[in-house]
Each structure stands twice: as C-alpha cells, then as structure tokens.
C-alpha cells in the first residue's frame, strides 16, 4: 500500500517561490510515473507535472512551463515541486499522485491510483 504525504504549502506573494514535498512510503522507486496535480475551488483537477514511467523524462502543464519543475531524491523517497514566479492563479490545493502501474497518459488524473491529502498554496497579489 502506497501512502503519500505532501508538505510545504502556505501563503506566498506573487513572484515568490515555494517548494512542495511529497514523501512516499510503500514504494521502492520514487518518481516512477508519479506526478503533481492541483485543484482550485470550483475548478477541475489540473495536471501540473509528472515523471515518465522510467523517471528519465519530466512533463509540465502548459500553465506552469518555465516556472515550475519536478525533481526527486530517491534515497529519501521524496518528490519535489519547485514553484517559481508564482501567480495568484496558482492558488490551489496541490496533490501528489502515484499511478502504481505504467500508464500512457501521465497528464490524466484518471491514470493515478494513489493520492496524498493535499497541501494548500495561496498566492497573494
């Protein structure tokens, strides 16, 4: 059973930076196909970033390209989401997710089996 725990959310001013962490237990290889999503009030869950199943390629949502990046530290079983140049529209609950098995479409929330509880990010203007 995989358990995911996000941390690092909070209040940040527009233009600032924040780093989210996702600690995973029950996994031997952090990052394999894992990803980040976000959901703002009244909106659908949105793809933010993900690793390929091999872990060698990263994918970013169009709205965060050039500002966010995804990384991991295998020895610590932690995945990160580095958020730079944040904007008020980045305000949302951020979730890390694990597909458990290989999925072709890493940008679809339906590809993921395990989810963390989420961490709130609020960007003030």
TATAVEN-V178204 format. One record per backbone hydrogen bond with DSSP energy under -0.5 kcal/mol. NH is the residue of the N-H (numbers start at 0). CO is the residue of the C=O. If there is no record, write none. Layout:
<<NH/CO> <NH/CO>>
This chain:
<<2/24> <4/22> <6/20> <9/119> <11/121> <13/123> <14/85> <15/12> <17/82> <19/80> <20/6> <21/78> <22/4> <23/76> <24/2> <31/28> <32/30> <32/51> <33/30> <34/96> <35/48> <36/94> <37/45> <38/92> <42/39> <45/37> <47/35> <48/35> <49/58> <50/33> <51/56> <54/51> <58/49> <60/47> <63/60> <64/60> <66/63> <67/63> <68/81> <70/79> <72/77> <75/72> <76/72> <76/73> <77/72> <78/21> <79/70> <80/19> <81/68> <82/17> <82/80> <83/66> <83/81> <84/14> <85/15> <89/86> <90/87> <91/120> <92/38> <93/91> <93/118> <94/36> <96/34> <97/113> <100/98> <105/103> <107/104> <110/107> <111/108> <112/97> <113/97> <115/95> <118/93> <120/91> <121/9> <123/11> <123/121>>
